[in-house]
Amino acid sequence: MSSGTGRLVLLSGLPGSGKSTLSRRLEADRPAVRLNPDEWMTDLALDLFDDLLRERIEARFWRLTQQLTLAGLTVVLDYGFWLRSERDAKREWCREHGVAVEMHVLDVPLDVLVRRVEARDGVTEPYAVPLTRALLESYLPAFDLPGPEEQALFDPPPVVA
């Protein structure tokens, strides 16, 4: 049973694109519950590159997100959402349950990504892992950048007074 007032916020972008900065601002402005797997894994002293563990945490976050949005709350999932199939699945669930869903796309040039991750290297974001240009370059083919047609399938952000 849905109240129809919950909202899901997805952030799509590569490391260093500004997802966490934006998610923190959204969390404060809305208010919202923000879920970030990197932060949780770091707080629990877990390996950030353990893909199986990350999948399990993200699955648990998704179950929690469903509960919270159906209860009328706003949830910001601070992930990368690199794959269209991931974004489609979240959007379709929201549509089926009367939950608004918005997506923020952070498309940042590689040189900017590299500069940002080098600058934060554990300073501004203590949970961040050192990322190299080569590693960021290896991520590019895996990132299915949402185009205007896909973005049009999502709800616009609410007007904040």
VEXLUMBA-277474 format. One record per residue: residue number from 1; x, y, z of N, C-alpha, C in turn. Coordinates in pm, 1 decimal, m for minus. Layout:
<recs>
+-----+----------+----------+----------+----------+----------+----------+----------+----------+----------+
| pos |   n.east |  n.north |     n.up |  ca.east | ca.north |    ca.up |   c.east |  c.north |     c.up |
+-----+----------+----------+----------+----------+----------+----------+----------+----------+----------+
| NUM |        X |        Y |        Z |        X |        Y |        Z |        X |        Y |        Z |
...
+-----+----------+----------+----------+----------+----------+----------+----------+----------+----------+
</recs>
This chain:
<recs>
+-----+----------+----------+----------+----------+----------+----------+----------+----------+----------+
| pos |   n.east |  n.north |     n.up |  ca.east | ca.north |    ca.up |   c.east |  c.north |     c.up |
+-----+----------+----------+----------+----------+----------+----------+----------+----------+----------+
|   1 |     85.9 |   m117.6 |      0.0 |      0.0 |      0.0 |      0.0 |     89.7 |    122.8 |      0.0 |
|   2 |     65.9 |    211.7 |    m93.5 |    150.5 |    329.2 |   m109.2 |     77.0 |    456.1 |    m72.8 |
|   3 |    149.2 |    545.9 |     m9.2 |     91.4 |    676.4 |     20.5 |     99.0 |    766.0 |   m102.0 |
|   4 |    183.7 |    728.5 |   m200.0 |    197.5 |    807.0 |   m320.7 |    277.7 |    934.2 |   m300.1 |
|   5 |    333.0 |    954.3 |   m182.1 |    406.9 |   1077.2 |   m158.4 |    556.7 |   1054.4 |   m148.2 |
|   6 |    600.8 |    930.1 |   m149.3 |    743.3 |    903.6 |   m141.8 |    813.2 |    943.8 |   m270.8 |
|   7 |    943.8 |    954.4 |   m262.8 |   1023.0 |    992.9 |   m380.3 |   1157.6 |    922.5 |   m373.8 |
|   8 |   1202.3 |    873.8 |   m489.3 |   1333.9 |    814.3 |   m502.9 |   1417.4 |    906.3 |   m590.5 |
|   9 |   1540.8 |    929.7 |   m547.8 |   1634.1 |   1011.4 |   m624.7 |   1753.4 |    924.6 |   m661.2 |
|  10 |   1777.9 |    912.0 |   m792.2 |   1892.3 |    837.2 |   m842.6 |   1998.2 |    934.8 |   m891.5 |
|  11 |   2123.8 |    901.2 |   m870.1 |   2235.4 |    981.2 |   m919.9 |   2315.4 |    893.6 |  m1014.9 |
|  12 |   2335.9 |    940.8 |  m1136.4 |   2408.1 |    862.9 |  m1235.3 |   2535.0 |    937.5 |  m1274.5 |
|  13 |   2649.3 |    874.0 |  m1247.6 |   2776.2 |    935.7 |  m1282.2 |   2892.3 |    851.4 |  m1234.4 |
|  14 |   3008.4 |    882.2 |  m1286.2 |   3130.8 |    811.1 |  m1252.1 |   3192.6 |    867.0 |  m1124.0 |
|  15 |   3290.6 |    797.3 |  m1067.2 |   3359.8 |    850.3 |   m949.5 |   3419.0 |    988.6 |   m980.4 |
|  16 |   3400.8 |   1080.3 |   m887.7 |   3453.3 |   1214.9 |   m905.9 |   3359.8 |   1308.8 |   m978.4 |
|  17 |   3241.3 |   1259.5 |  m1016.0 |   3148.3 |   1343.6 |  m1092.2 |   3068.0 |   1437.8 |  m1003.6 |
|  18 |   3071.1 |   1415.9 |   m872.7 |   2999.1 |   1503.8 |   m780.9 |   2873.8 |   1443.6 |   m720.7 |
|  19 |   2858.3 |   1312.4 |   m730.8 |   2738.5 |   1246.6 |   m678.6 |   2721.9 |   1267.3 |   m528.4 |
|  20 |   2827.5 |   1242.7 |   m453.7 |   2815.9 |   1254.0 |   m307.6 |   2793.7 |   1397.7 |   m263.5 |
|  21 |   2857.6 |   1490.3 |   m329.7 |   2835.7 |   1631.7 |   m298.3 |   2690.1 |   1668.5 |   m322.9 |
|  22 |   2637.3 |   1628.7 |   m438.2 |   2497.4 |   1657.0 |   m470.2 |   2404.1 |   1583.5 |   m374.5 |
|  23 |   2434.6 |   1457.6 |   m344.1 |   2344.3 |   1380.4 |   m257.0 |   2336.7 |   1440.7 |   m117.1 |
|  24 |   2447.6 |   1491.1 |    m68.1 |   2445.9 |   1556.1 |     63.7 |   2360.5 |   1683.3 |     61.1 |
|  25 |   2370.9 |   1758.3 |    m47.4 |   2289.8 |   1879.3 |    m59.7 |   2141.6 |   1843.8 |    m67.6 |
|  26 |   2108.6 |   1742.1 |   m145.8 |   1969.0 |   1699.0 |   m157.1 |   1916.4 |   1649.4 |    m22.9 |
|  27 |   1998.1 |   1575.5 |     49.5 |   1959.8 |   1523.3 |    180.9 |   1924.7 |   1638.1 |    275.3 |
|  28 |   2001.3 |   1742.5 |    270.6 |   1978.7 |   1856.4 |    359.6 |   1862.2 |   1943.3 |    314.1 |
|  29 |   1847.2 |   1959.6 |    183.1 |   1744.5 |   2049.6 |    129.5 |   1604.3 |   1990.9 |    132.3 |
|  30 |   1590.5 |   1859.8 |    127.1 |   1458.4 |   1800.1 |    104.3 |   1367.0 |   1793.9 |    225.2 |
|  31 |   1383.6 |   1730.5 |    331.8 |   1488.1 |   1639.5 |    378.6 |   1473.6 |   1501.6 |    315.5 |
|  32 |   1578.8 |   1423.1 |    326.3 |   1580.6 |   1291.3 |    265.2 |   1672.6 |   1199.2 |    343.7 |
|  33 |   1657.2 |   1070.6 |    317.7 |   1749.0 |    969.5 |    369.1 |   1845.9 |    940.0 |    255.5 |
|  34 |   1975.3 |    949.0 |    283.7 |   2078.1 |    926.0 |    182.8 |   2149.1 |    795.5 |    213.3 |
|  35 |   2159.2 |    709.5 |    113.6 |   2226.3 |    580.7 |    130.2 |   2343.9 |    573.2 |     33.3 |
|  36 |   2464.3 |    554.5 |     90.0 |   2586.4 |    550.0 |     12.1 |   2664.9 |    425.3 |     52.1 |
|  37 |   2678.2 |    327.9 |    m38.6 |   2747.4 |    203.2 |     m3.0 |   2894.2 |    224.0 |     35.2 |
|  38 |   2963.8 |    316.3 |    m30.9 |   3104.8 |    338.4 |      2.5 |   3121.1 |    381.0 |    147.7 |
|  39 |   3036.6 |    472.3 |    191.5 |   3045.5 |    519.1 |    330.0 |   3020.4 |    405.8 |    428.9 |
|  40 |   2917.6 |    327.2 |    403.2 |   2885.0 |    216.8 |    494.0 |   2997.8 |    113.6 |    495.7 |
|  41 |   3047.7 |     79.4 |    377.7 |   3153.7 |    m21.3 |    370.8 |   3279.8 |     27.6 |    442.0 |
|  42 |   3311.8 |    154.5 |    426.7 |   3428.6 |    210.1 |    494.8 |   3408.7 |    212.8 |    645.3 |
|  43 |   3290.6 |    256.6 |    688.8 |   3262.2 |    259.7 |    833.0 |   3272.5 |    121.4 |    896.3 |
|  44 |   3241.9 |     19.5 |    819.5 |   3247.8 |   m117.8 |    869.4 |   3381.0 |   m185.7 |    838.6 |
|  45 |   3478.7 |   m108.1 |    787.9 |   3612.5 |   m158.0 |    754.2 |   3606.8 |   m273.1 |    654.0 |
|  46 |   3522.5 |   m256.2 |    551.5 |   3507.0 |   m357.5 |    447.8 |   3579.6 |   m313.8 |    320.4 |
|  47 |   3614.0 |   m409.4 |    238.7 |   3684.8 |   m383.9 |    113.4 |   3589.5 |   m320.5 |     11.6 |
|  48 |   3619.7 |   m197.5 |    m29.1 |   3533.9 |   m126.3 |   m124.5 |   3528.0 |   m193.0 |   m261.4 |
|  49 |   3624.0 |   m278.7 |   m291.5 |   3626.3 |   m346.4 |   m421.1 |   3573.1 |   m489.4 |   m413.9 |
|  50 |   3509.4 |   m525.3 |   m302.8 |   3446.5 |   m655.9 |   m289.0 |   3308.6 |   m647.2 |   m353.9 |
|  51 |   3301.8 |   m686.4 |   m480.7 |   3179.5 |   m669.3 |   m559.0 |   3061.3 |   m748.3 |   m503.9 |
|  52 |   3084.6 |   m869.2 |   m455.7 |   2975.3 |   m949.6 |   m401.3 |   2917.0 |   m883.6 |   m277.0 |
|  53 |   3002.4 |   m836.5 |   m189.8 |   2956.0 |   m768.0 |    m69.9 |   2881.8 |   m639.4 |   m105.9 |
|  54 |   2932.7 |   m563.2 |   m201.6 |   2866.4 |   m441.0 |   m246.1 |   2726.3 |   m473.4 |   m300.0 |
|  55 |   2714.8 |   m578.8 |   m378.1 |   2583.9 |   m618.7 |   m431.1 |   2486.9 |   m650.2 |   m317.3 |
|  56 |   2535.1 |   m718.3 |   m214.1 |   2448.6 |   m751.9 |   m100.8 |   2405.2 |   m626.6 |    m24.9 |
|  57 |   2497.1 |   m533.6 |     m4.8 |   2462.6 |   m409.0 |     64.2 |   2363.7 |   m328.9 |    m18.7 |
|  58 |   2388.6 |   m318.2 |   m148.8 |   2296.9 |   m242.8 |   m234.5 |   2159.5 |   m308.1 |   m239.8 |
|  59 |   2153.9 |   m440.6 |   m235.9 |   2024.0 |   m509.8 |   m232.8 |   1949.6 |   m477.5 |   m103.3 |
|  60 |   2023.5 |   m473.5 |      6.7 |   1960.7 |   m437.2 |    135.6 |   1915.3 |   m292.7 |    134.4 |
|  61 |   1995.9 |   m204.9 |     78.4 |   1956.1 |    m64.5 |     64.4 |   1829.3 |    m53.3 |    m19.5 |
|  62 |   1817.3 |   m134.3 |   m123.3 |   1698.5 |   m128.2 |   m208.3 |   1574.2 |   m170.7 |   m130.8 |
|  63 |   1584.3 |   m275.9 |    m51.1 |   1468.3 |   m316.0 |     30.1 |   1430.7 |   m204.6 |    128.3 |
|  64 |   1528.9 |   m142.2 |    189.0 |   1503.3 |    m31.3 |    280.2 |   1442.5 |     87.5 |    204.5 |
|  65 |   1494.1 |    115.4 |     87.2 |   1440.8 |    223.6 |      4.1 |   1293.7 |    200.7 |    m27.9 |
|  66 |   1259.0 |     78.7 |    m61.3 |   1119.2 |     47.3 |    m90.6 |   1031.2 |     76.2 |     30.9 |
|  67 |   1073.9 |     32.6 |    146.7 |    997.0 |     57.2 |    269.3 |    982.3 |    206.6 |    296.7 |
|  68 |   1091.2 |    279.2 |    285.6 |   1089.1 |    421.7 |    318.0 |   1005.8 |    502.5 |    219.5 |
|  69 |   1020.1 |    474.6 |     91.0 |    942.7 |    551.7 |     m7.1 |    794.2 |    518.7 |      1.9 |
|  70 |    761.2 |    393.4 |     29.0 |    620.1 |    358.8 |     45.2 |    561.2 |    422.3 |    170.3 |
|  71 |    647.5 |    455.6 |    265.8 |    603.3 |    525.1 |    387.5 |    596.9 |    676.2 |    366.0 |
|  72 |    628.2 |    720.4 |    243.2 |    615.9 |    862.0 |    210.2 |    743.2 |    943.4 |    222.5 |
|  73 |    856.5 |    878.3 |    242.2 |    982.2 |    949.7 |    258.4 |   1058.1 |    961.1 |    126.2 |
|  74 |   1153.4 |   1051.5 |    123.0 |   1242.5 |   1066.4 |      8.5 |   1373.4 |    996.0 |     39.7 |
|  75 |   1421.5 |    917.8 |    m57.4 |   1547.9 |    846.1 |    m43.2 |   1637.6 |    883.6 |   m160.3 |
|  76 |   1761.1 |    918.2 |   m128.0 |   1863.0 |    946.7 |   m229.0 |   1959.1 |    828.6 |   m230.3 |
|  77 |   1964.5 |    757.3 |   m343.0 |   2059.5 |    647.1 |   m357.1 |   2186.0 |    702.6 |   m421.4 |
|  78 |   2289.9 |    712.9 |   m341.3 |   2416.1 |    770.2 |   m384.1 |   2504.1 |    658.9 |   m439.8 |
|  79 |   2464.3 |    608.8 |   m558.1 |   2538.9 |    507.0 |   m632.1 |   2578.4 |    572.0 |   m764.7 |
|  80 |   2634.9 |    492.3 |   m853.5 |   2667.8 |    543.8 |   m986.0 |   2558.1 |    521.6 |  m1088.5 |
|  81 |   2479.3 |    416.0 |  m1070.6 |   2376.5 |    378.2 |  m1168.1 |   2429.8 |    391.1 |  m1310.1 |
|  82 |   2534.7 |    312.7 |  m1338.4 |   2599.0 |    317.2 |  m1468.8 |   2516.0 |    249.9 |  m1576.7 |
|  83 |   2434.9 |    150.8 |  m1540.1 |   2362.5 |     71.9 |  m1640.2 |   2218.4 |    118.3 |  m1655.5 |
|  84 |   2174.7 |    127.5 |  m1778.9 |   2035.3 |    165.1 |  m1806.5 |   1940.7 |     64.1 |  m1742.2 |
|  85 |   1975.8 |    m62.9 |  m1745.7 |   1887.8 |   m165.0 |  m1688.2 |   1864.0 |   m141.6 |  m1539.1 |
|  86 |   1965.7 |    m95.6 |  m1466.1 |   1949.4 |    m64.6 |  m1323.5 |   1853.2 |     52.9 |  m1304.6 |
|  87 |   1872.4 |    155.4 |  m1385.8 |   1787.4 |    274.5 |  m1374.5 |   1644.2 |    241.3 |  m1413.8 |
|  88 |   1628.4 |    162.3 |  m1519.3 |   1494.3 |    122.3 |  m1563.7 |   1422.2 |     43.2 |  m1454.9 |
|  89 |   1492.3 |    m50.0 |  m1391.5 |   1429.3 |   m133.5 |  m1288.1 |   1379.5 |    m48.3 |  m1172.2 |
|  90 |   1459.8 |     46.7 |  m1128.1 |   1418.1 |    133.1 |  m1016.8 |   1300.1 |    220.7 |  m1058.5 |
|  91 |   1307.5 |    277.0 |  m1178.0 |   1199.6 |    364.1 |  m1226.2 |   1069.6 |    285.0 |  m1242.5 |
|  92 |   1077.6 |    166.7 |  m1297.5 |    957.4 |     85.4 |  m1318.6 |    893.2 |     47.1 |  m1185.1 |
|  93 |    974.3 |      9.5 |  m1085.5 |    918.0 |    m21.4 |   m954.3 |    846.4 |    100.8 |   m898.7 |
|  94 |    908.3 |    216.2 |   m909.6 |    846.5 |    339.3 |   m858.4 |    713.8 |    366.4 |   m928.2 |
|  95 |    710.4 |    351.7 |  m1058.2 |    586.4 |    376.4 |  m1133.0 |    476.8 |    280.5 |  m1088.1 |
|  96 |    513.6 |    154.5 |  m1067.3 |    415.7 |     53.7 |  m1024.9 |    360.2 |     82.5 |   m885.2 |
|  97 |    434.7 |    154.9 |   m803.5 |    396.3 |    176.3 |   m664.1 |    361.1 |    320.6 |   m630.7 |
|  98 |    347.2 |    404.2 |   m731.1 |    306.3 |    542.1 |   m706.2 |    410.7 |    627.6 |   m637.7 |
|  99 |    536.5 |    592.4 |   m656.8 |    647.4 |    666.8 |   m597.3 |    711.0 |    753.1 |   m705.6 |
| 100 |    726.1 |    880.8 |   m678.9 |    794.0 |    969.0 |   m774.3 |    940.6 |    927.4 |   m782.7 |
| 101 |    999.3 |    943.7 |   m899.2 |   1140.3 |    906.1 |   m917.4 |   1208.1 |   1007.1 |  m1008.8 |
| 102 |   1316.0 |   1063.6 |   m958.4 |   1393.2 |   1158.5 |  m1036.8 |   1535.2 |   1106.7 |  m1052.5 |
| 103 |   1601.0 |   1156.4 |  m1156.1 |   1739.0 |   1116.0 |  m1180.8 |   1821.2 |   1240.2 |  m1210.7 |
| 104 |   1937.7 |   1244.7 |  m1147.8 |   2033.9 |   1351.3 |  m1174.3 |   2153.1 |   1287.7 |  m1244.6 |
| 105 |   2186.1 |   1339.0 |  m1361.6 |   2296.5 |   1286.2 |  m1440.6 |   2415.8 |   1379.9 |  m1425.3 |
| 106 |   2527.2 |   1323.6 |  m1386.2 |   2649.3 |   1400.8 |  m1368.1 |   2750.6 |   1354.6 |  m1473.0 |
| 107 |   2753.8 |   1425.0 |  m1583.9 |   2840.9 |   1392.3 |  m1696.5 |   2959.5 |   1487.6 |  m1692.0 |
| 108 |   3073.0 |   1435.5 |  m1650.1 |   3191.1 |   1518.0 |  m1626.0 |   3306.3 |   1465.1 |  m1712.3 |
| 109 |   3382.0 |   1553.1 |  m1777.8 |   3496.3 |   1508.0 |  m1859.3 |   3600.1 |   1432.5 |  m1775.9 |
| 110 |   3668.6 |   1340.1 |  m1841.3 |   3766.3 |   1255.2 |  m1773.8 |   3871.7 |   1337.2 |  m1699.1 |
| 111 |   3924.4 |   1441.7 |  m1759.8 |   4028.0 |   1521.1 |  m1692.6 |   3977.6 |   1580.3 |  m1561.2 |
| 112 |   3851.5 |   1620.2 |  m1557.9 |   3792.0 |   1675.2 |  m1435.3 |   3775.6 |   1564.0 |  m1331.9 |
| 113 |   3730.3 |   1447.3 |  m1375.7 |   3717.6 |   1334.0 |  m1283.7 |   3852.0 |   1303.1 |  m1218.5 |
| 114 |   3956.2 |   1295.3 |  m1300.6 |   4089.4 |   1262.8 |  m1249.6 |   4134.3 |   1368.9 |  m1149.5 |
| 115 |   4118.9 |   1495.0 |  m1184.6 |   4160.0 |   1603.3 |  m1094.8 |   4085.1 |   1595.3 |   m961.2 |
| 116 |   3955.0 |   1567.6 |   m967.6 |   3875.1 |   1561.3 |   m845.0 |   3913.6 |   1444.5 |   m756.7 |
| 117 |   3930.3 |   1326.0 |   m814.2 |   3962.8 |   1210.5 |   m729.5 |   4104.0 |   1221.5 |   m674.0 |
| 118 |   4194.6 |   1283.1 |   m748.8 |   4329.0 |   1304.8 |   m695.2 |   4325.1 |   1404.3 |   m580.0 |
| 119 |   4242.3 |   1506.6 |   m591.8 |   4234.0 |   1609.9 |   m487.4 |   4169.6 |   1557.3 |   m359.8 |
| 120 |   4072.5 |   1469.2 |   m373.3 |   4002.4 |   1423.2 |   m253.1 |   4075.4 |   1310.2 |   m184.4 |
| 121 |   4153.8 |   1235.9 |   m254.4 |   4230.9 |   1122.2 |   m205.6 |   4236.1 |   1109.3 |    m53.4 |
| 122 |   4120.2 |   1081.5 |      5.7 |   4111.7 |   1058.1 |    148.3 |   4102.7 |   1184.8 |    232.1 |
| 123 |   4103.8 |   1302.3 |    167.4 |   4100.8 |   1427.7 |    242.3 |   3957.3 |   1476.1 |    260.2 |
| 124 |   3890.2 |   1509.7 |    150.2 |   3753.7 |   1560.6 |    161.5 |   3653.3 |   1449.2 |    182.1 |
| 125 |   3687.0 |   1330.7 |    135.5 |   3598.8 |   1215.9 |    151.7 |   3683.7 |   1102.0 |    206.5 |
| 126 |   3688.7 |   1087.7 |    337.5 |   3779.7 |    989.9 |    396.8 |   3751.9 |    845.5 |    356.8 |
| 127 |   3634.3 |    816.1 |    305.1 |   3604.8 |    679.1 |    264.9 |   3649.4 |    651.5 |    122.1 |
| 128 |   3696.4 |    754.4 |     51.8 |   3733.3 |    737.4 |    m88.4 |   3861.0 |    655.0 |   m100.1 |
| 129 |   3866.6 |    576.0 |   m205.4 |   3986.7 |    498.5 |   m234.1 |   4064.1 |    570.3 |   m343.8 |
| 130 |   4196.0 |    555.2 |   m344.2 |   4272.7 |    618.3 |   m451.1 |   4231.8 |    560.8 |   m587.2 |
| 131 |   4198.6 |    649.1 |   m675.8 |   4161.6 |    608.5 |   m811.2 |   4262.9 |    669.7 |   m908.0 |
| 132 |   4304.8 |    590.6 |  m1003.0 |   4402.0 |    638.0 |  m1101.4 |   4331.2 |    674.8 |  m1230.6 |
| 133 |   4401.2 |    748.8 |  m1314.9 |   4347.7 |    781.2 |  m1447.0 |   4315.7 |    652.6 |  m1522.6 |
| 134 |   4406.3 |    555.2 |  m1515.7 |   4384.5 |    428.8 |  m1587.5 |   4257.6 |    358.7 |  m1539.8 |
| 135 |   4235.8 |    358.7 |  m1408.6 |   4115.5 |    294.9 |  m1356.5 |   3990.9 |    370.0 |  m1402.3 |
| 136 |   3993.5 |    501.7 |  m1394.4 |   3879.1 |    580.5 |  m1442.0 |   3854.9 |    557.7 |  m1590.8 |
| 137 |   3961.4 |    551.0 |  m1668.8 |   3946.8 |    525.0 |  m1812.9 |   3882.6 |    388.7 |  m1836.4 |
| 138 |   3916.9 |    291.9 |  m1752.1 |   3860.1 |    157.5 |  m1768.7 |   3709.8 |    155.6 |  m1739.0 |
| 139 |   3662.3 |    253.8 |  m1661.8 |   3519.9 |    261.3 |  m1628.9 |   3436.7 |    319.2 |  m1743.9 |
| 140 |   3498.4 |    399.9 |  m1828.4 |   3422.6 |    472.1 |  m1931.5 |   3336.1 |    382.0 |  m2020.1 |
| 141 |   3388.5 |    270.3 |  m2073.2 |   3303.3 |    186.4 |  m2158.9 |   3184.5 |    123.8 |  m2086.0 |
| 142 |   3195.6 |    109.8 |  m1954.0 |   3088.0 |     47.0 |  m1876.1 |   2977.9 |    145.1 |  m1839.5 |
| 143 |   3002.3 |    274.3 |  m1855.4 |   2904.4 |    375.6 |  m1816.3 |   2812.7 |    406.8 |  m1933.4 |
| 144 |   2686.8 |    369.6 |  m1917.9 |   2583.8 |    395.8 |  m2018.4 |   2518.3 |    529.6 |  m1983.0 |
| 145 |   2576.4 |    636.9 |  m2034.8 |   2530.9 |    772.3 |  m2003.2 |   2385.1 |    791.5 |  m2044.6 |
| 146 |   2298.9 |    829.7 |  m1951.0 |   2158.3 |    852.0 |  m1986.1 |   2143.6 |    969.5 |  m2083.1 |
| 147 |   2074.3 |    943.5 |  m2192.1 |   2048.4 |   1048.5 |  m2290.0 |   1919.2 |   1122.1 |  m2257.9 |
| 148 |   1888.2 |   1223.9 |  m2336.5 |   1767.0 |   1303.8 |  m2312.1 |   1637.6 |   1221.8 |  m2314.9 |
| 149 |   1631.1 |   1120.5 |  m2401.2 |   1509.4 |   1039.0 |  m2409.3 |   1486.6 |    963.1 |  m2279.2 |
| 150 |   1593.5 |    906.4 |  m2224.8 |   1581.0 |    834.6 |  m2097.9 |   1550.3 |    932.4 |  m1984.4 |
| 151 |   1619.0 |   1043.6 |  m1981.1 |   1597.9 |   1141.0 |  m1873.7 |   1453.5 |   1189.5 |  m1870.9 |
| 152 |   1390.0 |   1196.3 |  m1986.5 |   1251.1 |   1241.9 |  m1994.0 |   1153.8 |   1144.0 |  m1928.2 |
| 153 |   1196.9 |   1021.5 |  m1902.8 |   1111.5 |    921.0 |  m1839.4 |   1099.9 |    941.1 |  m1688.2 |
| 154 |   1182.6 |   1028.7 |  m1632.5 |   1186.1 |   1052.0 |  m1488.3 |   1110.1 |   1178.8 |  m1453.0 |
| 155 |   1073.1 |   1189.3 |  m1326.5 |   1003.5 |   1307.9 |  m1277.3 |   1102.3 |   1421.8 |  m1257.3 |
| 156 |   1056.2 |   1544.0 |  m1274.5 |   1144.6 |   1657.0 |  m1243.9 |   1159.2 |   1671.3 |  m1092.5 |
| 157 |   1268.5 |   1732.7 |  m1048.5 |   1282.6 |   1757.4 |   m904.5 |   1170.6 |   1847.2 |   m856.8 |
| 158 |   1131.2 |   1831.5 |   m730.1 |   1024.8 |   1917.5 |   m677.4 |   1073.9 |   2062.2 |   m666.2 |
| 159 |    982.6 |   2153.2 |   m674.9 |   1016.8 |   2293.1 |   m657.9 |   1033.2 |   2318.8 |   m509.1 |
| 160 |   1150.0 |   2367.9 |   m472.4 |   1179.3 |   2396.4 |   m332.0 |   1153.9 |   2544.4 |   m307.3 |
| 161 |   1068.1 |   2574.1 |   m210.1 |   1031.4 |   2714.4 |   m182.3 |   1138.9 |   2786.4 |   m109.1 |
+-----+----------+----------+----------+----------+----------+----------+----------+----------+----------+
</recs>
